[in-house]
Amino acid sequence: MRTYAQIISTVLATLSALLVCGALHAAEHLPYREVPFFQAKVADHALLPVEQRMPKEPLVVDLNAKGRLFGIPGGDIVTIVARARDIRYQSAIGYTRLVGLDENFDLYPDILQSVDNQNDRVFTFHIRPGHRWSDGSFFTAEDFRFYWEDIANNSSISPVGPPEFMLIDGRGPRFEVIDQYTVRYTWDKPNPRFLPQLASPRDPFIYRPAHYLKQFHASYTDQKLLDVVARQQKLKSWAGLFNRMDTMYDLSDPDMPTLQPWKPVTYAPANRYYFERNPYYHRVDYKGVQLPYVDRLIFDISAPGLMAAKANAGEVDLLFRGLTMRDIPVLKEGEKVKDYRTRLWRVARGSELALYPNLNCSDPVFRKLNRDVRFRRALSLGIKRKTINMVLLYGLGREGNNTVISKSPLYRDEFRYRNSSYDPDEANRLLDELGLKRSDSTGLRILPDGRPLIITVELDGDQLLMADGLALIGEFWQDLGIKLIVKPQDRAILNNRSYSGQTIMSASVGLDNAIPNALTPPTELVPMHQDNLAWPKWGQYIETKGNSGEPIDIPEARELAQLYEQWMAAEDTPSRQAIWLKILENHADNLWSIGTVAGSLHPIVVKNNLANVPEKAFYSWAPTSFIGVYRMDEFFWATAERRQGGNR
């Protein structure tokens, strides 16, 4: 790719010069102060002064209102990841979005200056004038147009078309460029998912750096030349080359401009990856200091099993991924000697261990059994959740179904506890009612086709805590005449087996976002995506518009799909809340997944003197984006010695 970049370097240099020399706007209301990391470059005229780098109207952060300290810029934060590809999660951690969630999980404009929303049908985005990409090029409406017209609606690059959340009744919005800093999306019906999806942990990036990516696009660069470069990279066509170079989410290419607080500077392969502060980042504090406060993030590659040990040895400044509740004793041991603290954040999941009977199972006997709510209720009533809580979560969890947690305004006790008490007598009665008689010789119940009732539960092989929980469930179910076999395997294999109907039952974590509100799309709880292990083929059918999978054929599940359509069409918050409550009640009644215990504590290792890291918070993929919503760009070193070295 370097060879190709050299071929077009003259064109790029010209384009870059034109963009950088455009109109400059300094924010007059702030006394900007240059951070030490850039002072030498500014003095040498290698970089514009900060007042010319910032948007005309930056996002000004009120740290006092958040109960945080104003920071002092400088220093590095060292962390570790299990594999090089995990550096892509920096997009989630940096959490810079068109619109984002704050710490109360309310939406606010972030990259965008403002959003006009007319009844969830017409969304007008106002871009901050003067906002720049990390390479100094201006961020404008052209970056949105390029994505929509040249990527999302280009069949060579995106064969399935625009992302599903941008489609209503299978059709995308009418897209308009109003002016250089304004774009508009219009649907004929409400699309309440649009803004929440833009704030998700995996940013859909409905914009791209057009000035950079056009060099790999056949509409702007000679296709024959692109195809030659593609073949050199062992790719079939220019479209494959384009998709390889479009690393917005991965953050793996230092040449790719970004709007994130830190930009990558290390080329793969490497054992240590560096991210340096983005000189054109759009956030600033009230004292005129451009964020982020910390100059560099450093990611060391380490084996997954060594995360806690390395933290215990003081080799990290901040660590959260790769740790579990089991690591807390080890982490606590090293605190005094290695100058760090272990903070315990509550995990915001519906259940730490949930069972997913595959309703689309290919085995006809288990397919019929899994679809019978009496069977699912019997399995639930046969689980002694208090024991699981004591063994796995030291008694600190909340037992019950896989549902929202008490932090959510949608929480109701009945949704967590209905059909979740330990009642082996009722469980046995239901199994008897199903005609599953016990064998005199083995004590196991017998399936209608004569096989013993043996359930193989498949799970991700890395989930050791989950395997221990399944071993306990196996003991409980043995008393019901059911044998449970635990089958750990690679996650990709597990997913493929589920999607094809080969799994009888799977185990995984429960509801990922267990602190939703009425405006949160209820997509996790309705059969519309194949990655839900309970109904993969129903999800396939929806995702492929009927080209694969199976149509929903259980009335209670069709009710969920209908409720989702009602939620999409609702035009006020009370209506959406009422629909949410009906969806949650449907799950409590039908037990599409079988939860066990929620509320584990997740260890967050924080070096002493790293300030503005919350003492208590929620941890999850969604909605917290790991630690993203807590704004890592506001973390800073409170001691001068830790702020040194930013220019190394």
PLY file of the C-alpha trace (Angstrom):
ply
format ascii 1.0
element vertex 648
property float x
property float y
property float z
element edge 647
property int vertex1
property int vertex2
end_header
0.00 0.00 0.00
2.95 2.31 0.54
3.84 1.94 -3.16
0.37 3.03 -4.20
0.39 5.89 -1.74
3.62 7.14 -3.32
2.06 7.06 -6.78
-0.65 9.48 -5.72
1.34 11.45 -3.14
1.51 14.54 -5.36
-2.26 14.66 -5.67
-2.70 14.15 -1.95
-0.17 16.82 -1.07
-1.98 19.32 -3.27
-5.35 18.41 -1.76
-3.99 18.62 1.78
-2.43 22.03 1.15
-5.68 23.39 -0.23
-7.60 22.17 2.79
-5.14 23.30 5.45
-4.89 26.76 3.93
-8.63 27.31 4.13
-10.31 29.92 6.29
-9.16 29.80 9.92
-11.49 30.55 12.81
-10.30 31.19 16.34
-12.71 30.87 19.24
-12.79 34.35 20.73
-14.49 33.42 23.98
-11.69 31.21 25.33
-8.10 32.10 26.30
-6.58 29.00 24.72
-3.39 27.60 26.25
-1.08 25.45 24.18
-0.33 22.03 25.69
3.40 21.28 26.20
3.24 18.30 23.82
2.75 20.64 20.82
4.68 23.74 21.90
7.84 22.91 19.96
5.94 22.08 16.78
3.98 25.31 17.00
7.16 27.30 17.61
8.75 25.68 14.52
5.61 26.43 12.46
5.15 22.70 11.90
1.72 22.92 13.50
-0.93 25.63 13.67
-1.44 27.36 17.04
-4.20 25.87 19.15
-6.62 28.77 18.58
-6.44 28.02 14.83
-6.69 24.26 15.30
-9.95 24.32 17.25
-13.44 24.57 15.74
-15.07 27.98 15.86
-17.45 26.56 18.48
-15.63 23.72 20.31
-17.30 21.47 22.83
-16.49 23.21 26.13
-16.43 20.73 29.02
-17.77 21.85 32.39
-15.72 19.69 34.74
-17.03 21.43 37.86
-20.60 20.48 36.98
-19.49 16.86 36.72
-17.71 16.96 40.08
-14.32 16.53 38.43
-11.01 18.34 38.61
-9.55 20.58 35.94
-6.57 18.67 34.61
-2.99 19.44 33.71
-1.88 18.05 30.34
0.95 15.59 29.87
2.12 12.02 30.38
1.26 8.55 29.16
-1.22 5.87 30.19
0.01 2.31 29.75
-2.44 -0.57 29.44
-2.38 -4.07 27.97
-4.49 -6.00 25.48
-4.58 -9.70 24.68
-3.94 -9.39 20.94
-3.01 -6.71 18.43
-6.47 -6.63 16.89
-7.88 -5.53 20.27
-6.50 -2.03 19.78
-9.68 -1.47 17.74
-11.48 -1.09 21.04
-9.79 2.29 21.38
-12.69 3.55 19.28
-15.06 2.46 22.06
-12.82 3.72 24.86
-12.13 7.11 23.29
-15.89 7.35 22.68
-16.03 10.33 20.33
-19.42 10.28 18.60
-21.62 12.51 16.47
-23.98 12.28 19.43
-22.96 10.45 22.57
-24.25 9.34 25.93
-23.29 11.15 29.10
-22.77 9.42 32.45
-26.54 9.47 33.04
-27.04 7.79 29.63
-28.72 10.82 28.10
-27.91 11.84 24.51
-25.96 15.02 23.78
-24.21 16.49 20.69
-20.51 15.68 20.72
-18.77 15.94 17.36
-21.84 17.72 16.04
-22.56 21.24 17.22
-26.29 20.51 17.37
-29.03 18.22 16.06
-32.55 19.25 15.07
-34.93 16.31 15.47
-38.45 16.63 14.08
-40.57 13.78 15.46
-37.83 11.21 14.76
-38.51 11.68 11.03
-36.27 14.56 10.03
-32.79 14.91 11.51
-30.69 17.96 10.65
-27.03 17.78 11.67
-25.06 20.97 12.25
-21.30 20.46 11.96
-18.92 22.63 13.97
-17.40 25.16 11.52
-13.64 24.83 11.45
-13.60 21.29 12.89
-10.69 19.33 11.42
-9.60 15.75 11.00
-6.41 14.68 12.76
-4.38 15.48 9.61
-5.66 19.08 9.56
-8.21 18.67 6.77
-11.62 20.20 7.41
-14.51 18.00 8.51
-17.52 19.01 6.38
-20.78 17.84 4.84
-18.76 16.21 2.07
-17.63 13.54 4.54
-21.27 12.60 5.16
-22.18 12.73 1.47
-19.19 10.56 0.55
-20.24 7.89 3.04
-23.89 7.86 2.02
-23.50 7.99 -1.75
-20.12 6.40 -2.37
-19.95 3.76 0.39
-23.35 2.83 1.86
-25.12 2.94 -1.50
-22.28 1.57 -3.63
-23.08 -2.09 -4.30
-19.41 -2.96 -4.92
-18.34 -1.74 -1.48
-21.56 -2.45 0.45
-23.37 -5.35 -1.27
-26.18 -5.39 1.32
-26.67 -1.65 1.12
-26.98 0.86 3.97
-26.91 -0.37 7.58
-30.16 -1.79 8.88
-30.73 0.95 11.46
-30.96 3.47 8.62
-33.76 1.57 6.87
-37.46 1.98 7.53
-39.65 -0.51 5.63
-36.51 -1.48 3.74
-35.83 2.04 2.47
-33.15 4.49 3.48
-33.60 8.19 4.19
-33.59 11.07 1.75
-30.16 12.58 2.25
-29.50 16.28 1.62
-26.48 18.52 1.84
-27.91 21.84 3.01
-24.60 23.66 3.07
-20.95 23.03 3.92
-21.78 22.45 7.58
-25.32 21.06 7.46
-26.78 17.73 6.34
-30.27 16.31 6.67
-31.77 12.80 6.82
-35.51 12.41 6.22
-37.72 9.36 6.66
-41.46 9.17 5.96
-41.96 7.26 9.20
-40.24 7.65 12.59
-36.77 6.21 13.00
-36.20 6.44 16.78
-33.19 4.13 16.54
-31.14 6.57 14.50
-29.59 8.78 17.19
-29.17 6.02 19.82
-27.30 3.90 17.27
-24.89 6.76 16.59
-24.07 6.75 20.31
-23.40 3.01 20.45
-20.07 1.45 21.51
-19.44 0.35 17.93
-19.72 3.61 16.07
-21.43 3.06 12.68
-19.39 5.99 11.30
-21.95 7.45 8.88
-19.19 9.80 7.76
-15.71 9.16 6.37
-12.61 11.27 5.62
-13.51 11.79 1.97
-10.27 13.59 1.15
-8.30 10.50 2.20
-10.46 7.61 1.01
-11.23 9.00 -2.44
-7.77 7.90 -3.53
-8.94 4.27 -3.15
-12.37 4.75 -4.75
-13.02 4.05 -8.45
-15.28 7.10 -8.77
-12.34 9.39 -8.02
-9.20 7.45 -9.01
-8.48 5.40 -12.14
-10.10 1.99 -11.60
-7.48 0.13 -13.65
-4.75 1.46 -11.39
-6.76 0.52 -8.31
-7.37 -2.99 -9.61
-3.64 -3.46 -10.20
-2.89 -2.44 -6.62
-5.70 -4.71 -5.38
-4.25 -7.73 -7.18
-0.84 -6.97 -5.68
-2.55 -7.16 -2.29
-4.22 -10.45 -3.31
-7.62 -8.81 -3.44
-10.21 -9.35 -6.15
-10.98 -5.75 -7.03
-10.68 -2.11 -6.13
-13.65 -2.49 -3.74
-11.71 -4.99 -1.65
-8.80 -2.56 -1.57
-11.11 0.25 -0.48
-12.60 -1.80 2.35
-9.13 -2.79 3.53
-8.03 0.84 3.65
-11.22 1.99 5.37
-10.09 1.42 8.96
-12.34 3.91 10.73
-13.33 1.44 13.44
-10.10 -0.57 13.68
-7.81 2.44 14.19
-5.04 0.24 12.80
-3.65 2.57 10.12
-1.75 5.68 11.24
-2.34 7.21 7.81
-6.12 7.18 8.23
-7.39 10.50 9.65
-9.57 10.32 12.76
-11.67 12.56 15.01
-10.87 10.51 18.11
-8.92 12.07 21.05
-5.83 9.99 20.27
-4.59 8.91 16.85
-2.56 5.74 16.13
1.11 6.20 15.27
2.35 2.57 15.26
2.31 0.37 12.18
1.60 -3.34 12.60
3.05 -5.76 13.44
4.30 -4.65 16.84
4.29 -5.68 20.48
3.60 -2.15 21.68
1.16 0.28 20.04
1.22 4.04 20.60
-1.64 6.52 20.27
-0.78 10.24 20.42
-3.08 13.13 21.15
-5.04 14.46 18.17
-3.92 18.08 17.64
-7.33 18.96 16.18
-9.55 17.37 18.81
-12.71 19.40 19.30
-13.01 19.39 23.11
-11.63 21.98 25.51
-12.07 22.75 29.20
-13.24 26.08 30.61
-9.64 27.13 31.24
-8.82 26.89 27.54
-6.86 23.61 27.74
-7.49 21.35 24.77
-8.36 17.78 25.63
-7.32 15.04 26.00
-5.22 15.79 29.06
-2.97 12.74 28.62
-0.56 12.90 25.69
-0.28 9.23 24.80
-1.94 5.88 25.27
0.34 2.86 25.11
-1.01 -0.65 24.47
1.26 -3.59 25.29
0.38 -7.03 23.94
0.16 -9.75 26.58
-1.27 -13.25 26.92
-4.87 -13.17 28.21
-4.04 -15.26 31.29
-1.41 -12.77 32.45
-3.58 -9.67 32.70
-4.15 -9.80 36.45
-0.56 -10.83 37.14
0.84 -7.91 35.16
-1.49 -5.51 36.92
-0.43 -6.99 40.26
3.19 -6.40 39.25
2.49 -2.71 38.59
3.02 -2.89 34.83
-0.11 -0.95 33.90
-1.56 2.47 34.68
-5.14 1.57 33.77
-6.69 -1.81 33.06
-10.27 -3.04 32.74
-10.61 -5.46 29.82
-9.39 -8.99 30.46
-10.18 -8.91 34.19
-12.96 -10.71 36.04
-14.35 -10.82 39.55
-12.07 -13.80 40.24
-9.03 -11.56 39.85
-10.03 -9.22 42.68
-8.10 -11.03 45.48
-4.88 -11.08 43.42
-5.28 -7.46 42.43
-5.93 -6.37 46.01
-2.70 -8.03 47.15
-0.51 -5.79 45.01
-2.15 -2.45 45.76
0.12 -1.15 48.51
3.39 -2.25 46.97
2.71 -1.33 43.35
0.98 2.02 43.84
-2.46 1.32 42.38
-6.03 0.80 43.52
-8.62 -1.72 42.41
-11.98 -0.06 41.90
-15.06 -2.23 41.72
-17.69 -1.24 39.20
-21.05 -2.95 38.90
-21.52 -4.87 35.65
-24.62 -3.64 33.80
-25.77 -6.97 32.35
-29.09 -8.76 32.71
-27.37 -11.95 33.86
-23.81 -13.13 34.26
-24.84 -16.55 32.99
-27.90 -17.12 30.81
-29.06 -20.24 29.02
-30.43 -19.96 25.49
-32.57 -22.91 24.34
-32.30 -22.78 20.54
-35.86 -22.34 19.30
-34.58 -22.92 15.75
-32.74 -26.13 16.62
-32.40 -28.62 13.71
-33.00 -31.60 16.00
-36.79 -32.03 15.68
-37.27 -33.49 19.16
-35.34 -30.77 20.97
-36.81 -28.15 18.66
-40.32 -29.08 19.85
-39.19 -29.32 23.47
-37.33 -25.98 23.49
-40.39 -24.29 22.03
-42.66 -25.48 24.84
-42.75 -22.84 27.57
-43.41 -25.55 30.17
-39.99 -27.04 29.42
-38.24 -23.67 29.69
-40.03 -22.92 32.96
-39.11 -26.34 34.36
-35.45 -25.73 33.58
-35.62 -22.33 35.27
-37.42 -23.60 38.37
-34.83 -26.36 38.69
-31.91 -23.94 39.19
-30.81 -23.07 42.72
-29.71 -19.52 41.95
-28.70 -18.74 45.52
-25.96 -21.36 45.30
-24.72 -19.93 42.00
-24.70 -16.46 43.54
-22.65 -17.62 46.53
-20.15 -19.65 44.51
-19.63 -17.33 41.55
-20.37 -13.85 42.92
-19.68 -14.35 46.65
-23.35 -13.65 47.38
-23.12 -10.10 46.01
-25.33 -10.63 42.95
-29.04 -10.32 42.27
-30.70 -13.65 41.53
-33.46 -14.05 38.96
-34.27 -13.75 35.29
-32.27 -12.21 32.49
-33.84 -8.75 32.50
-33.08 -5.09 33.19
-31.46 -4.16 36.50
-32.76 -1.80 39.19
-30.82 1.20 37.82
-33.15 1.16 34.80
-36.42 3.14 35.04
-38.02 0.12 33.35
-37.14 -2.26 36.20
-39.93 -4.16 37.96
-39.41 -6.85 40.61
-41.89 -9.15 38.90
-39.80 -9.22 35.72
-36.75 -10.46 37.61
-38.41 -12.98 39.89
-41.31 -14.48 37.90
-40.62 -18.19 37.15
-37.17 -17.95 38.75
-37.61 -19.34 42.27
-36.12 -22.72 43.12
-39.10 -25.09 43.00
-38.02 -28.63 42.00
-41.46 -30.04 42.76
-43.12 -27.74 40.21
-40.28 -28.38 37.76
-40.81 -32.14 38.03
-44.56 -31.70 37.63
-44.07 -29.75 34.40
-41.63 -32.33 33.03
-44.09 -35.11 33.88
-46.85 -33.15 32.15
-44.68 -33.05 29.04
-44.56 -36.86 29.05
-40.86 -37.05 29.85
-40.84 -40.18 31.98
-37.84 -41.32 34.01
-35.87 -44.40 33.11
-35.83 -47.05 35.84
-32.18 -47.90 35.16
-30.51 -44.47 34.82
-32.94 -42.11 36.50
-32.79 -39.87 33.43
-35.93 -38.80 31.68
-36.61 -40.23 28.24
-37.24 -38.16 25.12
-40.17 -39.07 22.83
-37.80 -40.81 20.41
-36.32 -43.00 23.17
-33.09 -41.09 23.79
-32.15 -40.11 27.34
-32.71 -36.42 28.10
-29.14 -35.18 27.75
-28.69 -31.47 26.99
-25.39 -30.32 25.53
-24.83 -26.69 26.44
-22.25 -24.97 24.24
-20.31 -21.87 25.28
-17.31 -19.71 24.50
-14.25 -21.59 25.75
-12.79 -18.45 27.35
-15.72 -18.13 29.78
-14.30 -20.07 32.72
-16.68 -18.59 35.30
-19.59 -19.57 33.09
-18.34 -23.16 32.85
-18.27 -23.36 36.64
-21.83 -22.09 36.80
-22.97 -24.69 34.28
-21.37 -27.43 36.37
-23.58 -26.35 39.26
-26.67 -26.25 37.06
-25.82 -29.76 35.90
-26.03 -30.94 39.51
-29.40 -29.27 40.01
-30.83 -30.70 36.80
-29.58 -34.17 37.63
-32.23 -34.19 40.39
-34.84 -33.51 37.69
-33.67 -36.44 35.57
-31.75 -34.26 33.09
-28.07 -34.67 32.25
-26.16 -31.55 31.23
-22.97 -31.76 29.17
-20.78 -28.64 28.94
-19.12 -28.12 25.56
-16.65 -25.20 25.46
-15.42 -24.10 22.04
-14.16 -21.20 19.98
-16.65 -18.34 19.90
-16.74 -18.19 16.10
-17.50 -21.91 15.89
-20.20 -21.56 18.54
-21.85 -18.73 16.62
-21.77 -20.62 13.34
-23.25 -23.71 14.94
-25.99 -21.60 16.48
-26.78 -19.80 13.24
-27.08 -23.12 11.38
-29.34 -24.69 14.01
-26.83 -27.26 15.27
-26.88 -26.15 18.90
-29.51 -27.46 21.29
-28.73 -24.90 23.95
-26.04 -22.27 24.44
-24.75 -20.35 27.42
-23.62 -16.76 27.32
-23.99 -13.49 29.18
-27.47 -12.04 29.42
-28.94 -8.76 28.28
-25.98 -6.57 27.40
-27.63 -3.22 28.06
-29.57 -3.87 31.24
-30.02 -0.19 32.10
-32.18 0.99 29.19
-34.79 3.72 29.28
-37.93 4.16 27.20
-35.94 5.75 24.34
-33.46 2.86 24.11
-34.23 0.64 21.09
-35.37 -2.78 22.45
-33.48 -4.66 19.73
-31.83 -7.12 22.13
-35.21 -8.43 23.23
-36.97 -8.98 19.91
-36.24 -11.56 17.18
-34.53 -9.42 14.58
-30.81 -10.33 14.74
-29.18 -13.71 14.21
-26.64 -13.15 16.98
-29.31 -13.84 19.60
-28.62 -17.47 20.49
-32.29 -18.16 21.28
-33.64 -17.40 17.78
-30.79 -17.15 15.25
-32.83 -18.22 12.21
-35.62 -15.77 12.98
-32.99 -13.06 13.11
-31.53 -14.24 9.81
-34.95 -14.02 8.22
-35.36 -10.40 9.32
-31.79 -9.36 8.48
-31.88 -10.91 4.99
-35.43 -9.73 4.26
-36.64 -13.33 3.97
-33.81 -14.68 1.81
-32.58 -17.07 4.53
-33.55 -18.24 7.98
-37.09 -18.92 9.14
-40.14 -16.72 9.67
-41.26 -16.28 13.28
-43.81 -19.01 13.92
-44.53 -18.83 17.67
-47.37 -16.44 18.53
-45.72 -15.10 21.69
-42.55 -14.32 19.71
-44.57 -12.69 16.93
-46.02 -10.50 19.67
-42.50 -9.29 20.44
-41.97 -8.35 16.79
-45.30 -6.51 16.76
-44.44 -4.65 19.95
-41.16 -3.59 18.38
-43.01 -2.15 15.38
-45.30 -0.30 17.78
-42.27 1.09 19.61
-40.80 2.28 16.32
-44.05 4.05 15.40
-44.72 5.58 18.84
-44.27 9.34 19.01
-43.94 10.03 22.73
-41.94 8.71 25.66
-44.88 7.37 27.76
-46.04 5.24 24.83
-42.58 3.82 24.29
-42.23 3.06 28.00
-45.54 1.18 28.02
-44.37 -0.90 25.06
-41.04 -1.62 26.75
-42.85 -2.92 29.83
-44.96 -5.27 27.68
-41.78 -6.63 26.07
-40.17 -7.24 29.46
-43.30 -8.94 30.75
-43.38 -11.16 27.67
-39.83 -12.29 28.48
-40.66 -12.93 32.15
-43.58 -15.13 31.08
-41.90 -16.99 28.24
-38.28 -17.26 29.41
-36.79 -17.02 25.92
-33.52 -17.05 27.82
-33.01 -18.44 31.32
-31.12 -16.07 33.59
-29.37 -16.94 36.83
-27.68 -14.07 38.67
-26.74 -10.49 37.77
-24.67 -7.76 39.34
-21.11 -9.00 39.40
-18.34 -6.55 40.24
-15.76 -5.73 37.60
-12.25 -4.73 38.75
-10.78 -1.54 37.29
-7.06 -1.16 38.03
-6.09 2.51 38.36
-2.65 3.80 39.20
-2.59 6.18 42.13
-2.62 9.84 41.08
-4.49 9.13 37.85
-7.31 11.58 38.46
-10.93 11.89 37.31
-11.47 8.12 37.10
-14.85 7.44 38.76
-14.72 5.63 42.08
-18.02 3.87 41.39
-19.68 3.35 38.02
-21.32 0.81 35.74
-19.27 -1.32 33.39
-20.53 -2.95 30.20
-20.20 -2.96 26.44
-23.51 -1.12 26.06
-24.35 1.49 27.09
-21.10 2.46 28.87
-18.80 1.50 25.97
-16.49 -0.12 28.54
-15.28 3.11 30.20
-16.01 5.36 27.21
-18.97 7.33 28.59
-16.84 8.32 31.59
-14.62 10.34 29.23
-11.10 9.04 29.32
-9.99 12.26 27.63
-10.62 13.96 31.01
-8.32 11.64 32.98
-5.02 13.24 33.98
-1.95 12.73 36.14
-2.10 14.71 39.37
1.67 14.49 39.95
4.27 16.33 37.89
6.59 13.34 37.48
3.86 11.34 35.76
3.19 14.18 33.33
6.74 14.05 31.97
7.78 12.11 28.91
4.91 13.13 26.63
7.39 14.26 23.93
9.51 11.15 23.92
0 1
1 2
2 3
3 4
4 5
5 6
6 7
7 8
8 9
9 10
10 11
11 12
12 13
13 14
14 15
15 16
16 17
17 18
18 19
19 20
20 21
21 22
22 23
23 24
24 25
25 26
26 27
27 28
28 29
29 30
30 31
31 32
32 33
33 34
34 35
35 36
36 37
37 38
38 39
39 40
40 41
41 42
42 43
43 44
44 45
45 46
46 47
47 48
48 49
49 50
50 51
51 52
52 53
53 54
54 55
55 56
56 57
57 58
58 59
59 60
60 61
61 62
62 63
63 64
64 65
65 66
66 67
67 68
68 69
69 70
70 71
71 72
72 73
73 74
74 75
75 76
76 77
77 78
78 79
79 80
80 81
81 82
82 83
83 84
84 85
85 86
86 87
87 88
88 89
89 90
90 91
91 92
92 93
93 94
94 95
95 96
96 97
97 98
98 99
99 100
100 101
101 102
102 103
103 104
104 105
105 106
106 107
107 108
108 109
109 110
110 111
111 112
112 113
113 114
114 115
115 116
116 117
117 118
118 119
119 120
120 121
121 122
122 123
123 124
124 125
125 126
126 127
127 128
128 129
129 130
130 131
131 132
132 133
133 134
134 135
135 136
136 137
137 138
138 139
139 140
140 141
141 142
142 143
143 144
144 145
145 146
146 147
147 148
148 149
149 150
150 151
151 152
152 153
153 154
154 155
155 156
156 157
157 158
158 159
159 160
160 161
161 162
162 163
163 164
164 165
165 166
166 167
167 168
168 169
169 170
170 171
171 172
172 173
173 174
174 175
175 176
176 177
177 178
178 179
179 180
180 181
181 182
182 183
183 184
184 185
185 186
186 187
187 188
188 189
189 190
190 191
191 192
192 193
193 194
194 195
195 196
196 197
197 198
198 199
199 200
200 201
201 202
202 203
203 204
204 205
205 206
206 207
207 208
208 209
209 210
210 211
211 212
212 213
213 214
214 215
215 216
216 217
217 218
218 219
219 220
220 221
221 222
222 223
223 224
224 225
225 226
226 227
227 228
228 229
229 230
230 231
231 232
232 233
233 234
234 235
235 236
236 237
237 238
238 239
239 240
240 241
241 242
242 243
243 244
244 245
245 246
246 247
247 248
248 249
249 250
250 251
251 252
252 253
253 254
254 255
255 256
256 257
257 258
258 259
259 260
260 261
261 262
262 263
263 264
264 265
265 266
266 267
267 268
268 269
269 270
270 271
271 272
272 273
273 274
274 275
275 276
276 277
277 278
278 279
279 280
280 281
281 282
282 283
283 284
284 285
285 286
286 287
287 288
288 289
289 290
290 291
291 292
292 293
293 294
294 295
295 296
296 297
297 298
298 299
299 300
300 301
301 302
302 303
303 304
304 305
305 306
306 307
307 308
308 309
309 310
310 311
311 312
312 313
313 314
314 315
315 316
316 317
317 318
318 319
319 320
320 321
321 322
322 323
323 324
324 325
325 326
326 327
327 328
328 329
329 330
330 331
331 332
332 333
333 334
334 335
335 336
336 337
337 338
338 339
339 340
340 341
341 342
342 343
343 344
344 345
345 346
346 347
347 348
348 349
349 350
350 351
351 352
352 353
353 354
354 355
355 356
356 357
357 358
358 359
359 360
360 361
361 362
362 363
363 364
364 365
365 366
366 367
367 368
368 369
369 370
370 371
371 372
372 373
373 374
374 375
375 376
376 377
377 378
378 379
379 380
380 381
381 382
382 383
383 384
384 385
385 386
386 387
387 388
388 389
389 390
390 391
391 392
392 393
393 394
394 395
395 396
396 397
397 398
398 399
399 400
400 401
401 402
402 403
403 404
404 405
405 406
406 407
407 408
408 409
409 410
410 411
411 412
412 413
413 414
414 415
415 416
416 417
417 418
418 419
419 420
420 421
421 422
422 423
423 424
424 425
425 426
426 427
427 428
428 429
429 430
430 431
431 432
432 433
433 434
434 435
435 436
436 437
437 438
438 439
439 440
440 441
441 442
442 443
443 444
444 445
445 446
446 447
447 448
448 449
449 450
450 451
451 452
452 453
453 454
454 455
455 456
456 457
457 458
458 459
459 460
460 461
461 462
462 463
463 464
464 465
465 466
466 467
467 468
468 469
469 470
470 471
471 472
472 473
473 474
474 475
475 476
476 477
477 478
478 479
479 480
480 481
481 482
482 483
483 484
484 485
485 486
486 487
487 488
488 489
489 490
490 491
491 492
492 493
493 494
494 495
495 496
496 497
497 498
498 499
499 500
500 501
501 502
502 503
503 504
504 505
505 506
506 507
507 508
508 509
509 510
510 511
511 512
512 513
513 514
514 515
515 516
516 517
517 518
518 519
519 520
520 521
521 522
522 523
523 524
524 525
525 526
526 527
527 528
528 529
529 530
530 531
531 532
532 533
533 534
534 535
535 536
536 537
537 538
538 539
539 540
540 541
541 542
542 543
543 544
544 545
545 546
546 547
547 548
548 549
549 550
550 551
551 552
552 553
553 554
554 555
555 556
556 557
557 558
558 559
559 560
560 561
561 562
562 563
563 564
564 565
565 566
566 567
567 568
568 569
569 570
570 571
571 572
572 573
573 574
574 575
575 576
576 577
577 578
578 579
579 580
580 581
581 582
582 583
583 584
584 585
585 586
586 587
587 588
588 589
589 590
590 591
591 592
592 593
593 594
594 595
595 596
596 597
597 598
598 599
599 600
600 601
601 602
602 603
603 604
604 605
605 606
606 607
607 608
608 609
609 610
610 611
611 612
612 613
613 614
614 615
615 616
616 617
617 618
618 619
619 620
620 621
621 622
622 623
623 624
624 625
625 626
626 627
627 628
628 629
629 630
630 631
631 632
632 633
633 634
634 635
635 636
636 637
637 638
638 639
639 640
640 641
641 642
642 643
643 644
644 645
645 646
646 647
